[in-house]
Amino acid sequence: MPLSLRIPKDKEKLLREYAEKTGKTKSTVIMEAVEEKLGIYKDRKTLVRELAGWMSQTEAVELRKSLSHFDEIHEDDWE
């Protein structure tokens, strides 16, 4: 459903910068913010926990290990 939203220039600039930094569209960032406010947004850790519920302990550990590189911060990525 299309929705028109007026955003002050200073907030639109922050939104645009955040979207570019995270590689997302402004629409995606806005939808995530709405979902978070409504309590329906699930971050990656929550989703992994839910998905791991049907896995064996060994499979869950392997999944956690394979996703651990997403938690690493490389200074070169911020330049």
Beta strands, then each sheet from edge to edge (+ up, - down):
end
